[in-house]
Amino acid sequence: MKFLKTRKKSIVILFICLCALTIIICYPSYTPSIKGENSIAEIAELTIGGVEQTILIRGQNQDNPILLKLHGGPGNPEMAISPSYHQELEKHFIVVNWDQRGSGKSYSSKIDPTSLTIQQLVSDTHELTSYLKKRFNKEKIYLLAHSFGTIVGLKEVAAHPNDYYAYIGISQIGNSIENDRLSYKKMLKLAKQHGMDKILERLTTLGEPPYEDFKDMTAFTNSLSQVPQPNVKSIQNDLLLKTLAAEEYRFTDYYRLLKGTKFSIEAFSDEIGKTNMFNEVKKVEVPVYFLTGIHDQYTVHEMQKKYFNYLEAPQKEFILFEQSSHFPHYEESEKFIDVLINRVLKNNRNS
């Protein structure tokens, strides 16, 4: 009799666990509402370039200008972390985060990997911009891009300047080959200073970039992430925790996030490695802002400054973040928000 009671209790517990797991897996993602009659907070699925893709739209007032954010990586969407860091921006912009094709919520095994090209992402960006302008009845929008996204963003702005008030490039890519060589030398020096013998041995064995083998390139970038940056507080754990706690992502989204990262890196790595923006975008016809972490190990600030000086634009600002590496918009989020509100937005209103 006691055995039957124990068995019955185990079955009930198992049933409850299965129900809870089903809810976790099947419960749809959402984004918290924003107070105000004219506010907006929604996750939308759109067909862009023939592929279903997901965007997050948040703002306190739909009369405010649109800020479209292009994430880096490739395959590192920021939809799950951006709202918790940049909530203040929602008071001044309609903030749009986008999981680009093949990334995060926009990953699908049905996507043709040959469609993952920089030019296709430029086309997708233009299509999404047109959608946002039409939906919210805007003449222009602001375009912000990070790292890999800066290749896409700057090309789009150069091709369609009449769609944008300004371009904000965070960790802007210039000449990929020259950048990696500079990065290699800086990280080699830091590894020696910190006595990181294993990293030092790995970098020495790899030799100076560029690398023909995908595995060598991966080993190089992994090494960069392990070398500590002076005067920079690591936020990797915080980014991970915020991603896992985000209402905008659910169980299946994390699976797509992991799959999409691998999918995107493999698809874009060769094209990124050959990118030279000095040849591809020499001039744009909108105001340009470069936001640069002085300790950036992936896109070194010297290369960003060199390309900034080379690029022609009607108005330019190069803004250094002294306590940041590759993610100044999160490592110094308060300064980043202040730049967007009190410099980028204010400059446009005063022009």
C-alpha positions as CSV (number, residue, x, y, z in Angstrom):
1,M,0.0,0.0,0.0
2,K,2.8,2.4,0.9
3,F,4.5,1.5,-2.4
4,L,1.4,2.4,-4.3
5,K,1.1,5.8,-2.5
6,T,4.7,6.6,-3.2
7,R,4.3,5.6,-6.9
8,K,1.1,7.7,-7.2
9,K,3.0,10.7,-5.6
10,S,5.9,10.2,-8.1
11,I,3.5,10.2,-11.0
12,V,1.8,13.4,-9.8
13,I,5.2,15.1,-9.4
14,L,6.3,13.9,-12.9
15,F,3.0,15.2,-14.4
16,I,3.5,18.6,-12.8
17,C,7.1,18.8,-14.1
18,L,6.0,17.8,-17.6
19,C,3.2,20.5,-17.5
20,A,5.7,23.1,-16.3
21,L,8.2,22.1,-19.0
22,T,5.4,22.3,-21.6
23,I,4.5,25.8,-20.5
24,I,8.2,26.9,-20.6
25,I,8.6,25.6,-24.1
26,C,5.3,26.7,-25.6
27,Y,4.6,29.9,-23.7
28,P,5.0,32.7,-26.3
29,S,7.5,35.5,-25.9
30,Y,6.3,39.0,-25.2
31,T,7.6,42.5,-24.4
32,P,6.3,44.4,-21.3
33,S,3.9,47.2,-22.1
34,I,4.8,50.9,-21.8
35,K,2.5,53.3,-20.1
36,G,0.9,56.0,-22.3
37,E,-1.9,56.3,-24.8
38,N,0.5,56.8,-27.7
39,S,3.2,54.2,-26.6
40,I,4.1,51.1,-28.4
41,A,5.6,47.8,-27.2
42,E,5.4,44.8,-29.6
43,I,7.3,41.9,-31.2
44,A,6.4,41.7,-34.8
45,E,7.2,39.1,-37.5
46,L,7.7,40.4,-41.0
47,T,8.6,39.0,-44.3
48,I,11.8,40.8,-45.3
49,G,13.6,39.8,-48.5
50,G,11.4,36.7,-48.7
51,V,12.4,35.5,-45.3
52,E,10.4,35.7,-42.0
53,Q,12.2,37.9,-39.6
54,T,11.5,39.4,-36.2
55,I,11.7,42.9,-34.8
56,L,11.1,44.4,-31.4
57,I,9.5,47.9,-31.3
58,R,9.4,49.9,-28.1
59,G,8.7,53.6,-27.4
60,Q,6.7,55.9,-25.1
61,N,5.5,58.1,-27.9
62,Q,4.9,57.1,-31.5
63,D,5.4,60.7,-32.6
64,N,9.1,60.4,-31.7
65,P,11.8,59.6,-34.3
66,I,12.7,56.0,-35.1
67,L,16.0,54.5,-34.1
68,L,16.8,51.2,-36.0
69,K,19.6,49.2,-34.5
70,L,21.7,46.7,-36.5
71,H,23.4,44.2,-34.3
72,G,26.9,42.8,-34.7
73,G,28.4,39.3,-34.7
74,P,27.6,38.1,-37.2
75,G,24.7,36.3,-35.4
76,N,24.7,38.2,-32.1
77,P,21.3,39.9,-31.8
78,E,20.6,42.3,-29.0
79,M,16.9,42.1,-28.7
80,A,17.0,40.3,-25.4
81,I,19.4,42.7,-23.7
82,S,18.9,46.1,-25.3
83,P,15.6,47.0,-23.5
84,S,17.1,46.5,-20.0
85,Y,20.2,48.7,-20.7
86,H,18.6,51.4,-23.0
87,Q,15.2,51.9,-21.5
88,E,15.8,55.7,-21.3
89,L,16.1,55.8,-25.1
90,E,12.5,54.7,-25.3
91,K,11.4,58.1,-24.0
92,H,13.0,59.9,-27.0
93,F,12.9,57.3,-29.8
94,I,10.8,54.5,-31.2
95,V,13.6,51.9,-30.6
96,V,13.6,49.0,-33.1
97,N,15.8,46.0,-32.4
98,W,16.0,43.5,-35.3
99,D,17.2,39.9,-35.3
100,Q,18.6,39.9,-38.8
101,R,18.1,37.0,-41.2
102,G,19.8,33.8,-39.9
103,S,20.1,35.3,-36.3
104,G,18.2,34.7,-33.1
105,K,14.4,34.7,-33.6
106,S,15.0,35.1,-37.4
107,Y,17.0,31.9,-37.7
108,S,15.5,29.0,-39.6
109,S,17.0,25.8,-41.0
110,K,15.0,26.6,-44.2
111,I,17.1,29.7,-44.9
112,D,19.4,29.2,-47.9
113,P,22.9,29.9,-46.5
114,T,23.9,31.4,-49.9
115,S,21.4,34.2,-49.1
116,L,23.5,35.3,-46.2
117,T,25.6,38.0,-47.9
118,I,26.3,41.5,-46.8
119,Q,24.6,42.9,-49.8
120,Q,21.4,40.9,-48.9
121,L,21.5,42.4,-45.4
122,V,21.8,45.9,-46.9
123,S,18.8,45.1,-49.0
124,D,16.9,43.8,-46.0
125,T,17.8,47.0,-44.0
126,H,16.4,49.2,-46.8
127,E,13.2,47.1,-47.0
128,L,12.8,47.3,-43.2
129,T,13.5,51.1,-43.2
130,S,10.8,51.6,-45.8
131,Y,8.3,49.6,-43.8
132,L,9.0,51.6,-40.6
133,K,8.8,54.9,-42.4
134,K,5.5,54.0,-44.0
135,R,4.0,52.5,-40.8
136,F,4.9,55.4,-38.5
137,N,4.6,58.1,-41.2
138,K,8.2,59.3,-40.9
139,E,10.2,61.1,-43.6
140,K,13.5,59.7,-42.2
141,I,14.9,57.5,-39.4
142,Y,18.2,57.2,-37.4
143,L,20.4,54.2,-38.2
144,L,22.6,52.7,-35.5
145,A,25.0,49.8,-36.1
146,H,27.5,47.8,-34.0
147,S,30.6,45.9,-35.2
148,F,29.6,43.6,-38.1
149,G,26.4,45.6,-38.5
150,T,28.5,48.7,-39.3
151,I,29.4,47.3,-42.7
152,V,25.8,46.8,-43.5
153,G,24.7,50.1,-42.0
154,L,27.2,52.4,-43.6
155,K,26.6,50.8,-47.0
156,E,22.9,51.3,-46.7
157,V,23.3,54.9,-45.6
158,A,25.6,55.6,-48.6
159,A,23.1,54.0,-51.0
160,H,20.0,55.7,-49.6
161,P,20.9,58.9,-47.7
162,N,17.5,60.4,-48.0
163,D,16.1,57.8,-45.7
164,Y,18.3,58.7,-42.7
165,Y,18.8,61.6,-40.4
166,A,22.2,60.3,-39.2
167,Y,24.4,57.2,-38.9
168,I,25.8,56.0,-35.6
169,G,28.6,53.5,-35.9
170,I,29.7,51.6,-32.8
171,S,33.0,49.7,-33.1
172,Q,33.1,50.6,-36.8
173,I,34.8,48.2,-39.2
174,G,37.4,49.7,-41.5
175,N,40.0,47.5,-43.2
176,S,39.5,44.0,-41.7
177,I,43.0,42.6,-42.6
178,E,44.9,45.7,-41.4
179,N,42.7,45.8,-38.3
180,D,43.3,42.2,-37.4
181,R,47.1,42.7,-37.7
182,L,46.9,45.7,-35.3
183,S,44.7,43.7,-33.0
184,Y,47.1,40.8,-33.0
185,K,50.1,42.9,-32.1
186,K,48.2,44.6,-29.2
187,M,46.9,41.4,-27.8
188,L,50.3,39.7,-28.1
189,K,51.7,42.6,-26.0
190,L,48.9,42.3,-23.4
191,A,49.2,38.6,-23.1
192,K,52.9,39.0,-22.3
193,Q,52.2,41.7,-19.7
194,H,49.6,39.5,-18.0
195,G,51.7,36.3,-18.1
196,M,49.1,34.5,-20.2
197,D,51.4,31.8,-21.5
198,K,48.8,29.6,-23.1
199,I,47.2,32.5,-25.0
200,L,50.7,33.8,-25.9
201,E,51.7,30.3,-27.2
202,R,48.5,30.1,-29.2
203,L,48.9,33.5,-30.8
204,T,52.5,32.8,-31.6
205,T,51.6,29.5,-33.2
206,L,48.9,31.1,-35.3
207,G,51.1,33.9,-36.5
208,E,50.0,37.2,-37.8
209,P,46.7,37.5,-39.6
210,P,45.1,37.1,-42.1
211,Y,44.1,33.4,-41.8
212,E,43.0,31.2,-44.6
213,D,41.6,28.4,-42.3
214,F,38.3,29.1,-40.6
215,K,39.5,27.2,-37.5
216,D,42.6,29.5,-37.2
217,M,40.3,32.6,-37.4
218,T,38.1,31.2,-34.7
219,A,41.1,30.5,-32.5
220,F,42.3,34.0,-33.0
221,T,39.0,35.7,-32.0
222,N,38.6,33.3,-29.1
223,S,42.0,34.3,-27.9
224,L,41.1,38.0,-28.1
225,S,38.1,37.5,-25.8
226,Q,40.3,35.9,-23.1
227,V,42.9,38.7,-22.9
228,P,41.9,41.1,-20.1
229,Q,41.5,44.8,-21.1
230,P,42.9,47.5,-18.8
231,N,40.3,49.8,-17.1
232,V,37.4,47.8,-18.5
233,K,34.9,46.0,-16.3
234,S,33.7,42.8,-17.8
235,I,30.0,42.7,-18.5
236,Q,29.8,39.3,-20.2
237,N,28.1,37.6,-17.2
238,D,25.6,40.5,-16.9
239,L,24.8,40.3,-20.6
240,L,24.3,36.5,-20.3
241,L,22.0,36.9,-17.3
242,K,19.9,39.6,-19.0
243,T,19.6,37.5,-22.1
244,L,18.3,34.5,-20.0
245,A,15.9,36.7,-18.0
246,A,14.5,38.5,-21.0
247,E,10.7,38.3,-21.6
248,E,11.4,38.7,-25.3
249,Y,13.1,35.3,-25.6
250,R,11.8,31.9,-24.8
251,F,13.2,28.3,-24.7
252,T,13.0,27.8,-28.5
253,D,14.5,31.3,-29.1
254,Y,17.7,30.3,-27.2
255,Y,18.0,27.3,-29.4
256,R,17.7,29.5,-32.5
257,L,20.1,32.0,-31.0
258,L,22.8,29.3,-30.7
259,K,22.1,27.8,-34.1
260,G,21.9,31.2,-35.7
261,T,25.3,32.3,-34.3
262,K,27.1,29.3,-35.8
263,F,25.1,29.6,-39.0
264,S,25.9,33.3,-39.5
265,I,29.6,33.0,-38.5
266,E,30.2,30.3,-41.1
267,A,28.2,32.1,-43.8
268,F,29.8,35.6,-43.3
269,S,33.4,34.9,-42.0
270,D,35.1,34.9,-45.4
271,E,33.3,38.1,-46.6
272,I,34.0,39.9,-43.4
273,G,37.7,39.0,-43.5
274,K,38.0,40.6,-46.9
275,T,36.1,43.8,-46.1
276,N,37.8,47.1,-46.8
277,M,35.5,50.0,-46.2
278,F,38.2,52.4,-47.5
279,N,37.4,51.0,-51.0
280,E,33.7,50.4,-50.5
281,V,32.4,53.5,-48.8
282,K,34.4,56.7,-49.3
283,K,31.6,59.2,-48.8
284,V,28.2,59.5,-47.3
285,E,25.7,62.4,-47.4
286,V,24.4,62.2,-43.8
287,P,25.9,63.2,-40.4
288,V,28.1,60.4,-39.0
289,Y,29.0,59.5,-35.4
290,F,31.6,57.0,-34.5
291,L,31.4,55.6,-31.0
292,T,34.6,53.9,-30.0
293,G,35.9,51.9,-27.0
294,I,39.5,52.9,-26.6
295,H,40.3,49.3,-25.4
296,D,38.5,47.6,-28.2
297,Q,40.3,44.3,-29.0
298,Y,38.3,43.4,-32.0
299,T,38.0,46.6,-33.9
300,V,40.9,48.6,-32.6
301,H,40.3,52.3,-32.1
302,E,43.3,53.3,-34.2
303,M,41.7,51.7,-37.3
304,Q,38.3,53.3,-36.5
305,K,40.0,56.7,-36.2
306,K,41.9,56.2,-39.5
307,Y,38.7,55.3,-41.4
308,F,36.8,58.2,-39.7
309,N,39.4,60.6,-40.9
310,Y,39.2,59.1,-44.4
311,L,35.4,59.1,-44.7
312,E,33.7,62.2,-46.2
313,A,30.5,63.4,-44.6
314,P,28.7,66.7,-44.1
315,Q,29.2,66.4,-40.3
316,K,31.3,64.0,-38.3
317,E,32.0,63.3,-34.7
318,F,34.5,60.7,-33.2
319,I,33.5,59.9,-29.6
320,L,35.9,57.9,-27.4
321,F,34.7,55.8,-24.5
322,E,37.6,55.6,-22.1
323,Q,36.4,52.6,-20.1
324,S,35.1,50.5,-22.9
325,S,36.3,47.8,-25.2
326,H,34.0,46.3,-28.0
327,F,30.7,47.1,-26.4
328,P,30.7,50.8,-25.3
329,H,26.9,51.0,-25.6
330,Y,26.7,48.5,-22.7
331,E,30.0,49.0,-20.9
332,E,29.3,52.8,-20.6
333,S,25.6,52.7,-21.2
334,E,24.9,56.0,-19.4
335,K,27.4,57.9,-21.6
336,F,26.0,56.1,-24.7
337,I,22.5,57.2,-23.9
338,D,23.6,60.8,-23.3
339,V,25.4,60.9,-26.6
340,L,22.3,59.8,-28.5
341,I,19.9,62.2,-26.8
342,N,22.0,65.3,-26.2
343,R,24.3,65.1,-29.2
344,V,22.8,63.1,-32.1
345,L,19.2,64.0,-31.5
346,K,19.8,67.5,-30.4
347,N,22.2,68.2,-33.3
348,N,19.6,67.1,-35.8
349,R,16.9,69.3,-34.2
350,N,19.2,72.3,-34.3
351,S,20.2,71.8,-37.9
